[in-house]
Amino acid sequence: MNKAQRELKKHVTEFMSVNRVTCRADGTVELRRHYYYRHGMTARTWGVEVGAGLPDGWKVVRTRDEFRAWPQNSYFLAVVAQEVKVE
C-alpha cells in the first residue's frame, strides 16, 4: 500500500459508508458495501455516490454488483484509481 492509497483509505473509512477497503498492487483501491436488500440502489448509483465523496485526484474506474444468494453477502464494488495528469 502506497502513501496515496493509505490516505484514501483513511478518508473513505471516515467519511463514507463502506464495509471493506482493499488496496491493490496496481495502485487501485476497491470499496465494498454489503447489502441484504438493494432498496433501488444499483452499481451505477453506488459509483456516483463514491465518486462524489472522493478527494481530488481520484476517480471511479468501474463498478459491479456482486449478487449472491442468502446466506452469502451480496455487495456493490467500486474500483477507484488516481487520475493521471498529462502535461
MOQUIUR-V580071 format. One record per pair of residues at least 12 apart in sequence whose ideal C-beta (glycine too) atoms are under 6 Angstrom apart, sorted by the first residue. I is the first residue (numbers start at 0). J is the second residue. Records with the same first field share a line. If there is no record, write none. Layout:
BEGIN
I: J, J
END
This chain:
BEGIN
0: 22
4: 22, 28
7: 28
8: 20
10: 54
14: 52
15: 52
17: 30, 32
18: 31, 32, 33
19: 31
27: 78, 80
28: 79
29: 78
30: 49, 77
31: 74, 76
32: 75
33: 72, 74
34: 73
42: 62, 63, 64, 75
45: 62, 75, 77
46: 59, 62, 77
49: 77
56: 81, 82
57: 79, 81
58: 82
59: 77, 79
60: 78, 80
61: 78
62: 77
63: 76
END
